[in-house]
Amino acid sequence: MKTKCPNCNASLNKVEVKVHGAQNKAISYQCPKCDYFEFEQNSSQKVIEELRETPLKIRQNIIKLSQDRLGIYFNQNVVRSLSLKNGEEIYLSVPDKRHIVLEIKEKEEEYK
């Protein structure tokens, strides 16, 4: 790793950068005199991999469908990312009092 700024030849400072949505921090080398900075490759790659694995989280409101039934609408981002279609079957399970798991039925499963 370079310890000198390629622009002004000042010593670079090592800084751990917090990236929103990631637990790992990326290591950056920053020049205190000019705007030059660069990220260390290994730590940056770990942050990118972690962000790719992070599930989509969207705040939703529960709505009343009828007398004793509640429901939620799927946001267009969820529909697009999962390629959901009208009438498609899903499986719903409740593993505990704080989680609901929805599983999309695979096309191959229909014929088994």
Distance bins in CASP14 RR format, pairs under 12 A and 6 or more apart:
PFRMAT RR
TARGET T0000
AUTHOR 0000-0000-0000
RMODE 2
METHOD distances of the structure
MODEL  1
1 12 0 0 0 0 1 0 0 0 0 0 0
1 14 0 0 0 0 1 0 0 0 0 0 0
1 27 0 0 0 0 1 0 0 0 0 0 0
1 28 0 0 0 0 0 1 0 0 0 0 0
1 29 1 0 0 1 0 0 0 0 0 0 0
1 38 0 0 0 0 1 0 0 0 0 0 0
1 39 0 0 0 0 0 1 0 0 0 0 0
1 40 1 0 0 1 0 0 0 0 0 0 0
1 41 0 0 0 0 1 0 0 0 0 0 0
1 42 0 0 0 0 0 1 0 0 0 0 0
1 43 0 0 0 0 0 1 0 0 0 0 0
2 9 0 0 0 0 0 1 0 0 0 0 0
2 10 0 0 0 0 0 1 0 0 0 0 0
2 11 0 0 0 0 0 1 0 0 0 0 0
2 12 1 0 0 1 0 0 0 0 0 0 0
2 14 0 0 0 0 0 1 0 0 0 0 0
2 29 1 0 0 1 0 0 0 0 0 0 0
2 30 0 0 0 0 0 1 0 0 0 0 0
2 31 0 0 0 0 0 1 0 0 0 0 0
2 36 0 0 0 0 0 1 0 0 0 0 0
2 37 0 0 0 0 0 1 0 0 0 0 0
2 38 1 0 0 1 0 0 0 0 0 0 0
2 40 0 0 0 0 0 1 0 0 0 0 0
3 9 0 0 0 0 0 1 0 0 0 0 0
3 10 0 0 0 0 0 1 0 0 0 0 0
3 11 1 0 0 1 0 0 0 0 0 0 0
3 12 1 0 1 0 0 0 0 0 0 0 0
3 13 0 0 0 0 0 1 0 0 0 0 0
3 14 0 0 0 0 1 0 0 0 0 0 0
3 29 0 0 0 0 1 0 0 0 0 0 0
3 31 0 0 0 0 0 1 0 0 0 0 0
3 38 0 0 0 0 0 1 0 0 0 0 0
4 10 1 0 0 1 0 0 0 0 0 0 0
4 11 1 0 0 1 0 0 0 0 0 0 0
4 12 1 0 0 1 0 0 0 0 0 0 0
4 13 0 0 0 0 0 1 0 0 0 0 0
4 29 0 0 0 0 0 1 0 0 0 0 0
4 31 0 0 0 0 1 0 0 0 0 0 0
4 33 0 0 0 0 0 1 0 0 0 0 0
4 34 0 0 0 0 0 1 0 0 0 0 0
4 36 0 0 0 0 0 1 0 0 0 0 0
4 38 0 0 0 0 0 1 0 0 0 0 0
5 11 1 0 0 1 0 0 0 0 0 0 0
5 12 1 0 1 0 0 0 0 0 0 0 0
5 13 0 0 0 0 1 0 0 0 0 0 0
5 29 0 0 0 0 1 0 0 0 0 0 0
5 30 0 0 0 0 1 0 0 0 0 0 0
5 31 1 0 1 0 0 0 0 0 0 0 0
5 32 0 0 0 0 1 0 0 0 0 0 0
5 33 1 0 0 1 0 0 0 0 0 0 0
5 34 1 0 0 1 0 0 0 0 0 0 0
5 35 0 0 0 0 1 0 0 0 0 0 0
5 36 1 0 1 0 0 0 0 0 0 0 0
5 37 0 0 0 0 1 0 0 0 0 0 0
5 38 0 0 0 0 1 0 0 0 0 0 0
6 12 0 0 0 0 1 0 0 0 0 0 0
6 29 0 0 0 0 0 1 0 0 0 0 0
6 31 0 0 0 0 1 0 0 0 0 0 0
6 34 0 0 0 0 1 0 0 0 0 0 0
6 36 1 0 0 1 0 0 0 0 0 0 0
6 37 0 0 0 0 0 1 0 0 0 0 0
6 38 0 0 0 0 1 0 0 0 0 0 0
7 30 0 0 0 0 0 1 0 0 0 0 0
7 31 1 0 0 1 0 0 0 0 0 0 0
7 32 0 0 0 0 0 1 0 0 0 0 0
7 33 0 0 0 0 1 0 0 0 0 0 0
7 34 1 0 1 0 0 0 0 0 0 0 0
7 35 0 0 0 0 1 0 0 0 0 0 0
7 36 1 0 1 0 0 0 0 0 0 0 0
7 37 0 0 0 0 0 1 0 0 0 0 0
7 38 0 0 0 0 0 1 0 0 0 0 0
8 31 1 0 0 1 0 0 0 0 0 0 0
8 32 0 0 0 0 1 0 0 0 0 0 0
8 33 1 0 1 0 0 0 0 0 0 0 0
8 34 1 0 1 0 0 0 0 0 0 0 0
8 35 0 0 0 0 0 1 0 0 0 0 0
8 36 1 0 0 1 0 0 0 0 0 0 0
9 31 0 0 0 0 1 0 0 0 0 0 0
9 33 0 0 0 0 1 0 0 0 0 0 0
9 34 0 0 0 0 0 1 0 0 0 0 0
9 36 0 0 0 0 0 1 0 0 0 0 0
10 29 0 0 0 0 0 1 0 0 0 0 0
10 30 0 0 0 0 0 1 0 0 0 0 0
10 31 1 0 1 0 0 0 0 0 0 0 0
10 32 1 0 0 1 0 0 0 0 0 0 0
10 33 1 0 1 0 0 0 0 0 0 0 0
10 34 1 0 0 1 0 0 0 0 0 0 0
10 35 0 0 0 0 0 1 0 0 0 0 0
10 36 0 0 0 0 1 0 0 0 0 0 0
11 29 0 0 0 0 1 0 0 0 0 0 0
11 30 0 0 0 0 0 1 0 0 0 0 0
11 31 0 0 0 0 1 0 0 0 0 0 0
11 32 1 0 0 1 0 0 0 0 0 0 0
11 33 0 0 0 0 1 0 0 0 0 0 0
11 36 0 0 0 0 0 1 0 0 0 0 0
12 27 0 0 0 0 0 1 0 0 0 0 0
12 28 0 0 0 0 1 0 0 0 0 0 0
12 29 1 0 1 0 0 0 0 0 0 0 0
12 30 1 0 0 1 0 0 0 0 0 0 0
12 31 1 0 1 0 0 0 0 0 0 0 0
12 32 0 0 0 0 1 0 0 0 0 0 0
12 33 0 0 0 0 0 1 0 0 0 0 0
12 34 0 0 0 0 0 1 0 0 0 0 0
12 36 1 0 0 1 0 0 0 0 0 0 0
12 37 0 0 0 0 1 0 0 0 0 0 0
12 38 0 0 0 0 1 0 0 0 0 0 0
12 39 0 0 0 0 0 1 0 0 0 0 0
12 40 0 0 0 0 0 1 0 0 0 0 0
13 27 0 0 0 0 0 1 0 0 0 0 0
13 28 0 0 0 0 1 0 0 0 0 0 0
13 29 1 0 0 1 0 0 0 0 0 0 0
13 30 1 0 1 0 0 0 0 0 0 0 0
13 31 1 0 0 1 0 0 0 0 0 0 0
13 32 1 0 1 0 0 0 0 0 0 0 0
13 33 0 0 0 0 0 1 0 0 0 0 0
13 36 0 0 0 0 0 1 0 0 0 0 0
13 37 0 0 0 0 1 0 0 0 0 0 0
13 38 0 0 0 0 0 1 0 0 0 0 0
14 25 0 0 0 0 0 1 0 0 0 0 0
14 26 0 0 0 0 0 1 0 0 0 0 0
14 27 1 0 0 1 0 0 0 0 0 0 0
14 28 1 0 0 1 0 0 0 0 0 0 0
14 29 1 0 1 0 0 0 0 0 0 0 0
14 30 0 0 0 0 1 0 0 0 0 0 0
14 31 0 0 0 0 0 1 0 0 0 0 0
14 32 0 0 0 0 0 1 0 0 0 0 0
14 37 0 0 0 0 0 1 0 0 0 0 0
14 38 0 0 0 0 0 1 0 0 0 0 0
14 39 0 0 0 0 0 1 0 0 0 0 0
14 40 0 0 0 0 1 0 0 0 0 0 0
14 43 0 0 0 0 0 1 0 0 0 0 0
15 25 0 0 0 0 1 0 0 0 0 0 0
15 26 0 0 0 0 1 0 0 0 0 0 0
15 27 1 0 0 1 0 0 0 0 0 0 0
15 28 1 0 1 0 0 0 0 0 0 0 0
15 29 1 0 0 1 0 0 0 0 0 0 0
15 30 1 0 1 0 0 0 0 0 0 0 0
15 31 0 0 0 0 0 1 0 0 0 0 0
15 32 0 0 0 0 0 1 0 0 0 0 0
15 37 0 0 0 0 1 0 0 0 0 0 0
15 38 0 0 0 0 0 1 0 0 0 0 0
15 39 0 0 0 0 1 0 0 0 0 0 0
15 40 0 0 0 0 0 1 0 0 0 0 0
15 43 0 0 0 0 0 1 0 0 0 0 0
16 22 0 0 0 0 0 1 0 0 0 0 0
16 24 0 0 0 0 1 0 0 0 0 0 0
16 25 1 0 1 0 0 0 0 0 0 0 0
16 26 1 0 0 1 0 0 0 0 0 0 0
16 27 1 0 1 0 0 0 0 0 0 0 0
16 28 1 0 0 1 0 0 0 0 0 0 0
16 29 0 0 0 0 0 1 0 0 0 0 0
16 30 0 0 0 0 0 1 0 0 0 0 0
16 39 0 0 0 0 0 1 0 0 0 0 0
16 40 0 0 0 0 1 0 0 0 0 0 0
16 43 0 0 0 0 1 0 0 0 0 0 0
16 44 0 0 0 0 0 1 0 0 0 0 0
16 47 0 0 0 0 0 1 0 0 0 0 0
17 24 0 0 0 0 0 1 0 0 0 0 0
17 25 1 0 1 0 0 0 0 0 0 0 0
17 26 1 0 1 0 0 0 0 0 0 0 0
17 27 1 0 0 1 0 0 0 0 0 0 0
17 28 1 0 1 0 0 0 0 0 0 0 0
17 29 0 0 0 0 0 1 0 0 0 0 0
17 30 0 0 0 0 1 0 0 0 0 0 0
17 37 0 0 0 0 1 0 0 0 0 0 0
17 38 0 0 0 0 0 1 0 0 0 0 0
17 39 1 0 0 1 0 0 0 0 0 0 0
17 40 0 0 0 0 1 0 0 0 0 0 0
17 43 0 0 0 0 1 0 0 0 0 0 0
17 44 0 0 0 0 1 0 0 0 0 0 0
17 47 0 0 0 0 1 0 0 0 0 0 0
18 24 0 0 0 0 1 0 0 0 0 0 0
18 25 1 0 1 0 0 0 0 0 0 0 0
18 26 0 0 0 0 1 0 0 0 0 0 0
18 27 0 0 0 0 0 1 0 0 0 0 0
18 28 0 0 0 0 0 1 0 0 0 0 0
18 43 0 0 0 0 0 1 0 0 0 0 0
18 47 0 0 0 0 1 0 0 0 0 0 0
19 25 1 0 0 1 0 0 0 0 0 0 0
19 26 1 0 1 0 0 0 0 0 0 0 0
19 27 0 0 0 0 0 1 0 0 0 0 0
19 28 0 0 0 0 0 1 0 0 0 0 0
19 39 0 0 0 0 0 1 0 0 0 0 0
19 43 0 0 0 0 0 1 0 0 0 0 0
19 44 0 0 0 0 1 0 0 0 0 0 0
19 46 0 0 0 0 0 1 0 0 0 0 0
19 47 1 0 1 0 0 0 0 0 0 0 0
19 48 0 0 0 0 1 0 0 0 0 0 0
19 49 0 0 0 0 0 1 0 0 0 0 0
19 50 0 0 0 0 1 0 0 0 0 0 0
19 51 1 0 0 1 0 0 0 0 0 0 0
19 54 0 0 0 0 0 1 0 0 0 0 0
20 26 0 0 0 0 0 1 0 0 0 0 0
20 47 0 0 0 0 0 1 0 0 0 0 0
20 50 0 0 0 0 0 1 0 0 0 0 0
20 51 0 0 0 0 1 0 0 0 0 0 0
20 54 0 0 0 0 0 1 0 0 0 0 0
21 47 0 0 0 0 1 0 0 0 0 0 0
21 48 0 0 0 0 0 1 0 0 0 0 0
21 50 0 0 0 0 1 0 0 0 0 0 0
21 51 1 0 0 1 0 0 0 0 0 0 0
21 52 0 0 0 0 0 1 0 0 0 0 0
21 53 0 0 0 0 0 1 0 0 0 0 0
21 54 1 0 0 1 0 0 0 0 0 0 0
21 55 0 0 0 0 0 1 0 0 0 0 0
21 56 0 0 0 0 0 1 0 0 0 0 0
21 57 0 0 0 0 1 0 0 0 0 0 0
22 43 0 0 0 0 0 1 0 0 0 0 0
22 44 0 0 0 0 0 1 0 0 0 0 0
22 45 0 0 0 0 0 1 0 0 0 0 0
22 46 0 0 0 0 1 0 0 0 0 0 0
22 47 1 0 1 0 0 0 0 0 0 0 0
22 48 0 0 0 0 1 0 0 0 0 0 0
22 49 0 0 0 0 1 0 0 0 0 0 0
22 50 1 0 1 0 0 0 0 0 0 0 0
22 51 1 0 1 0 0 0 0 0 0 0 0
22 52 0 0 0 0 0 1 0 0 0 0 0
22 53 0 0 0 0 1 0 0 0 0 0 0
22 54 1 0 0 1 0 0 0 0 0 0 0
23 46 0 0 0 0 1 0 0 0 0 0 0
23 47 0 0 0 0 1 0 0 0 0 0 0
23 49 0 0 0 0 0 1 0 0 0 0 0
23 50 1 0 0 1 0 0 0 0 0 0 0
23 51 0 0 0 0 0 1 0 0 0 0 0
23 53 0 0 0 0 0 1 0 0 0 0 0
23 54 0 0 0 0 1 0 0 0 0 0 0
24 40 0 0 0 0 0 1 0 0 0 0 0
24 42 0 0 0 0 0 1 0 0 0 0 0
24 43 1 0 0 1 0 0 0 0 0 0 0
24 44 0 0 0 0 1 0 0 0 0 0 0
24 45 0 0 0 0 1 0 0 0 0 0 0
24 46 1 0 1 0 0 0 0 0 0 0 0
24 47 1 0 1 0 0 0 0 0 0 0 0
24 48 0 0 0 0 1 0 0 0 0 0 0
24 49 0 0 0 0 1 0 0 0 0 0 0
24 50 1 0 1 0 0 0 0 0 0 0 0
24 51 0 0 0 0 1 0 0 0 0 0 0
24 53 0 0 0 0 0 1 0 0 0 0 0
24 54 0 0 0 0 0 1 0 0 0 0 0
25 39 0 0 0 0 0 1 0 0 0 0 0
25 40 0 0 0 0 0 1 0 0 0 0 0
25 43 1 0 0 1 0 0 0 0 0 0 0
25 44 0 0 0 0 0 1 0 0 0 0 0
25 46 0 0 0 0 1 0 0 0 0 0 0
25 47 1 0 0 1 0 0 0 0 0 0 0
25 50 0 0 0 0 0 1 0 0 0 0 0
26 37 0 0 0 0 0 1 0 0 0 0 0
26 38 0 0 0 0 0 1 0 0 0 0 0
26 39 1 0 1 0 0 0 0 0 0 0 0
26 40 1 0 0 1 0 0 0 0 0 0 0
26 41 0 0 0 0 1 0 0 0 0 0 0
26 42 0 0 0 0 1 0 0 0 0 0 0
26 43 1 0 1 0 0 0 0 0 0 0 0
26 44 1 0 1 0 0 0 0 0 0 0 0
26 45 0 0 0 0 1 0 0 0 0 0 0
26 46 1 0 0 1 0 0 0 0 0 0 0
26 47 1 0 1 0 0 0 0 0 0 0 0
26 48 0 0 0 0 1 0 0 0 0 0 0
26 49 0 0 0 0 0 1 0 0 0 0 0
26 50 0 0 0 0 0 1 0 0 0 0 0
26 51 0 0 0 0 0 1 0 0 0 0 0
27 37 0 0 0 0 0 1 0 0 0 0 0
27 38 0 0 0 0 1 0 0 0 0 0 0
27 39 1 0 0 1 0 0 0 0 0 0 0
27 40 1 1 0 0 0 0 0 0 0 0 0
27 41 0 0 0 0 1 0 0 0 0 0 0
27 42 0 0 0 0 1 0 0 0 0 0 0
27 43 1 0 1 0 0 0 0 0 0 0 0
27 44 1 0 0 1 0 0 0 0 0 0 0
27 45 0 0 0 0 0 1 0 0 0 0 0
27 46 0 0 0 0 1 0 0 0 0 0 0
27 47 0 0 0 0 1 0 0 0 0 0 0
28 36 0 0 0 0 0 1 0 0 0 0 0
28 37 1 0 1 0 0 0 0 0 0 0 0
28 38 1 0 0 1 0 0 0 0 0 0 0
28 39 1 0 1 0 0 0 0 0 0 0 0
28 40 1 0 0 1 0 0 0 0 0 0 0
28 41 0 0 0 0 0 1 0 0 0 0 0
28 43 0 0 0 0 1 0 0 0 0 0 0
28 44 0 0 0 0 1 0 0 0 0 0 0
28 47 0 0 0 0 0 1 0 0 0 0 0
29 36 0 0 0 0 1 0 0 0 0 0 0
29 37 1 0 0 1 0 0 0 0 0 0 0
29 38 1 0 1 0 0 0 0 0 0 0 0
29 39 1 0 0 1 0 0 0 0 0 0 0
29 40 1 0 0 1 0 0 0 0 0 0 0
29 41 0 0 0 0 0 1 0 0 0 0 0
29 43 0 0 0 0 0 1 0 0 0 0 0
29 44 0 0 0 0 0 1 0 0 0 0 0
30 36 1 0 0 1 0 0 0 0 0 0 0
30 37 1 0 1 0 0 0 0 0 0 0 0
30 38 0 0 0 0 1 0 0 0 0 0 0
30 39 0 0 0 0 1 0 0 0 0 0 0
30 40 0 0 0 0 0 1 0 0 0 0 0
31 37 1 0 0 1 0 0 0 0 0 0 0
31 38 0 0 0 0 1 0 0 0 0 0 0
37 44 0 0 0 0 0 1 0 0 0 0 0
38 44 0 0 0 0 1 0 0 0 0 0 0
39 45 0 0 0 0 1 0 0 0 0 0 0
39 46 0 0 0 0 0 1 0 0 0 0 0
39 47 0 0 0 0 1 0 0 0 0 0 0
39 48 0 0 0 0 0 1 0 0 0 0 0
40 46 0 0 0 0 0 1 0 0 0 0 0
40 47 0 0 0 0 0 1 0 0 0 0 0
41 47 0 0 0 0 0 1 0 0 0 0 0
41 48 0 0 0 0 0 1 0 0 0 0 0
42 48 0 0 0 0 0 1 0 0 0 0 0
42 49 0 0 0 0 0 1 0 0 0 0 0
43 49 0 0 0 0 0 1 0 0 0 0 0
43 50 0 0 0 0 0 1 0 0 0 0 0
44 50 0 0 0 0 0 1 0 0 0 0 0
44 51 0 0 0 0 0 1 0 0 0 0 0
45 51 0 0 0 0 0 1 0 0 0 0 0
45 52 0 0 0 0 0 1 0 0 0 0 0
46 52 0 0 0 0 0 1 0 0 0 0 0
46 53 0 0 0 0 0 1 0 0 0 0 0
47 53 0 0 0 0 0 1 0 0 0 0 0
47 54 0 0 0 0 0 1 0 0 0 0 0
48 54 0 0 0 0 0 1 0 0 0 0 0
55 78 0 0 0 0 0 1 0 0 0 0 0
55 81 0 0 0 0 0 1 0 0 0 0 0
55 82 0 0 0 0 0 1 0 0 0 0 0
55 101 0 0 0 0 0 1 0 0 0 0 0
56 74 0 0 0 0 0 1 0 0 0 0 0
56 75 0 0 0 0 1 0 0 0 0 0 0
56 76 0 0 0 0 0 1 0 0 0 0 0
56 77 1 0 0 1 0 0 0 0 0 0 0
56 78 1 0 0 1 0 0 0 0 0 0 0
56 79 0 0 0 0 0 1 0 0 0 0 0
56 80 0 0 0 0 0 1 0 0 0 0 0
56 81 1 0 0 1 0 0 0 0 0 0 0
56 82 0 0 0 0 1 0 0 0 0 0 0
57 75 0 0 0 0 0 1 0 0 0 0 0
57 77 0 0 0 0 0 1 0 0 0 0 0
57 78 0 0 0 0 0 1 0 0 0 0 0
58 72 0 0 0 0 0 1 0 0 0 0 0
58 73 0 0 0 0 0 1 0 0 0 0 0
58 74 0 0 0 0 1 0 0 0 0 0 0
58 75 1 0 1 0 0 0 0 0 0 0 0
58 76 0 0 0 0 0 1 0 0 0 0 0
58 77 1 0 0 1 0 0 0 0 0 0 0
58 78 1 0 0 1 0 0 0 0 0 0 0
58 79 0 0 0 0 0 1 0 0 0 0 0
58 81 0 0 0 0 0 1 0 0 0 0 0
59 72 0 0 0 0 0 1 0 0 0 0 0
59 75 0 0 0 0 1 0 0 0 0 0 0
60 70 0 0 0 0 0 1 0 0 0 0 0
60 71 0 0 0 0 1 0 0 0 0 0 0
60 72 1 0 1 0 0 0 0 0 0 0 0
60 73 1 0 0 1 0 0 0 0 0 0 0
60 74 0 0 0 0 1 0 0 0 0 0 0
60 75 1 0 0 1 0 0 0 0 0 0 0
60 77 0 0 0 0 0 1 0 0 0 0 0
60 78 0 0 0 0 1 0 0 0 0 0 0
60 100 0 0 0 0 0 1 0 0 0 0 0
61 70 0 0 0 0 0 1 0 0 0 0 0
61 71 0 0 0 0 1 0 0 0 0 0 0
61 72 1 0 0 1 0 0 0 0 0 0 0
61 73 0 0 0 0 1 0 0 0 0 0 0
61 75 0 0 0 0 0 1 0 0 0 0 0
62 69 0 0 0 0 0 1 0 0 0 0 0
62 70 1 0 1 0 0 0 0 0 0 0 0
62 71 1 0 1 0 0 0 0 0 0 0 0
62 72 1 0 1 0 0 0 0 0 0 0 0
62 73 0 0 0 0 0 1 0 0 0 0 0
62 100 0 0 0 0 0 1 0 0 0 0 0
63 69 0 0 0 0 1 0 0 0 0 0 0
63 70 1 0 0 1 0 0 0 0 0 0 0
63 71 1 0 1 0 0 0 0 0 0 0 0
63 72 1 0 0 1 0 0 0 0 0 0 0
63 73 1 0 0 1 0 0 0 0 0 0 0
64 70 1 0 0 1 0 0 0 0 0 0 0
64 71 1 0 0 1 0 0 0 0 0 0 0
64 72 0 0 0 0 0 1 0 0 0 0 0
65 71 1 0 1 0 0 0 0 0 0 0 0
65 72 0 0 0 0 1 0 0 0 0 0 0
65 73 0 0 0 0 0 1 0 0 0 0 0
70 100 0 0 0 0 0 1 0 0 0 0 0
71 92 0 0 0 0 0 1 0 0 0 0 0
71 100 0 0 0 0 0 1 0 0 0 0 0
72 78 0 0 0 0 1 0 0 0 0 0 0
72 92 0 0 0 0 0 1 0 0 0 0 0
72 100 0 0 0 0 1 0 0 0 0 0 0
72 102 0 0 0 0 0 1 0 0 0 0 0
73 79 0 0 0 0 1 0 0 0 0 0 0
73 84 0 0 0 0 0 1 0 0 0 0 0
74 80 0 0 0 0 1 0 0 0 0 0 0
74 81 0 0 0 0 0 1 0 0 0 0 0
74 82 0 0 0 0 1 0 0 0 0 0 0
74 83 0 0 0 0 0 1 0 0 0 0 0
74 84 1 0 0 1 0 0 0 0 0 0 0
74 85 0 0 0 0 0 1 0 0 0 0 0
74 86 0 0 0 0 0 1 0 0 0 0 0
74 88 0 0 0 0 0 1 0 0 0 0 0
74 90 0 0 0 0 0 1 0 0 0 0 0
74 102 0 0 0 0 1 0 0 0 0 0 0
74 104 0 0 0 0 0 1 0 0 0 0 0
75 81 0 0 0 0 1 0 0 0 0 0 0
75 82 0 0 0 0 0 1 0 0 0 0 0
75 84 0 0 0 0 0 1 0 0 0 0 0
76 82 0 0 0 0 0 1 0 0 0 0 0
76 84 0 0 0 0 0 1 0 0 0 0 0
77 84 0 0 0 0 0 1 0 0 0 0 0
78 84 1 0 0 1 0 0 0 0 0 0 0
78 90 0 0 0 0 0 1 0 0 0 0 0
78 102 0 0 0 0 1 0 0 0 0 0 0
78 104 0 0 0 0 0 1 0 0 0 0 0
79 85 0 0 0 0 1 0 0 0 0 0 0
79 86 0 0 0 0 1 0 0 0 0 0 0
79 88 0 0 0 0 0 1 0 0 0 0 0
79 104 0 0 0 0 0 1 0 0 0 0 0
81 104 0 0 0 0 0 1 0 0 0 0 0
82 88 0 0 0 0 1 0 0 0 0 0 0
82 90 0 0 0 0 1 0 0 0 0 0 0
82 102 0 0 0 0 1 0 0 0 0 0 0
82 103 0 0 0 0 0 1 0 0 0 0 0
82 104 1 0 0 1 0 0 0 0 0 0 0
82 105 0 0 0 0 0 1 0 0 0 0 0
83 104 0 0 0 0 1 0 0 0 0 0 0
83 107 0 0 0 0 0 1 0 0 0 0 0
84 90 0 0 0 0 1 0 0 0 0 0 0
84 102 0 0 0 0 0 1 0 0 0 0 0
84 104 1 0 0 1 0 0 0 0 0 0 0
84 105 0 0 0 0 0 1 0 0 0 0 0
85 104 0 0 0 0 0 1 0 0 0 0 0
85 105 0 0 0 0 0 1 0 0 0 0 0
85 107 0 0 0 0 0 1 0 0 0 0 0
87 104 0 0 0 0 0 1 0 0 0 0 0
87 105 0 0 0 0 0 1 0 0 0 0 0
88 102 0 0 0 0 0 1 0 0 0 0 0
88 103 0 0 0 0 0 1 0 0 0 0 0
88 104 1 0 0 1 0 0 0 0 0 0 0
88 105 1 0 0 1 0 0 0 0 0 0 0
88 106 0 0 0 0 0 1 0 0 0 0 0
88 107 0 0 0 0 1 0 0 0 0 0 0
88 110 0 0 0 0 0 1 0 0 0 0 0
89 102 0 0 0 0 0 1 0 0 0 0 0
89 103 0 0 0 0 1 0 0 0 0 0 0
89 104 0 0 0 0 1 0 0 0 0 0 0
89 105 1 0 1 0 0 0 0 0 0 0 0
89 106 0 0 0 0 1 0 0 0 0 0 0
89 107 0 0 0 0 0 1 0 0 0 0 0
89 109 0 0 0 0 1 0 0 0 0 0 0
89 110 0 0 0 0 1 0 0 0 0 0 0
90 100 0 0 0 0 0 1 0 0 0 0 0
90 101 0 0 0 0 0 1 0 0 0 0 0
90 102 1 0 1 0 0 0 0 0 0 0 0
90 103 1 0 0 1 0 0 0 0 0 0 0
90 104 1 0 1 0 0 0 0 0 0 0 0
90 105 1 0 0 1 0 0 0 0 0 0 0
90 106 0 0 0 0 0 1 0 0 0 0 0
90 109 0 0 0 0 0 1 0 0 0 0 0
91 100 0 0 0 0 0 1 0 0 0 0 0
91 101 0 0 0 0 1 0 0 0 0 0 0
91 102 1 0 0 1 0 0 0 0 0 0 0
91 103 1 0 1 0 0 0 0 0 0 0 0
91 104 0 0 0 0 1 0 0 0 0 0 0
91 105 1 0 0 1 0 0 0 0 0 0 0
91 106 0 0 0 0 0 1 0 0 0 0 0
91 109 0 0 0 0 1 0 0 0 0 0 0
92 99 0 0 0 0 0 1 0 0 0 0 0
92 100 1 0 0 1 0 0 0 0 0 0 0
92 101 1 0 0 1 0 0 0 0 0 0 0
92 102 1 0 1 0 0 0 0 0 0 0 0
92 103 1 0 0 1 0 0 0 0 0 0 0
92 104 0 0 0 0 0 1 0 0 0 0 0
92 105 0 0 0 0 0 1 0 0 0 0 0
93 99 0 0 0 0 1 0 0 0 0 0 0
93 100 1 0 0 1 0 0 0 0 0 0 0
93 101 1 0 1 0 0 0 0 0 0 0 0
93 102 0 0 0 0 1 0 0 0 0 0 0
93 103 1 0 0 1 0 0 0 0 0 0 0
94 100 1 0 1 0 0 0 0 0 0 0 0
94 101 1 0 0 1 0 0 0 0 0 0 0
94 102 0 0 0 0 0 1 0 0 0 0 0
95 101 1 0 0 1 0 0 0 0 0 0 0
95 102 0 0 0 0 0 1 0 0 0 0 0
95 103 0 0 0 0 0 1 0 0 0 0 0
103 109 0 0 0 0 0 1 0 0 0 0 0
104 110 0 0 0 0 0 1 0 0 0 0 0
105 111 0 0 0 0 0 1 0 0 0 0 0
105 112 0 0 0 0 0 1 0 0 0 0 0
106 112 0 0 0 0 1 0 0 0 0 0 0
END
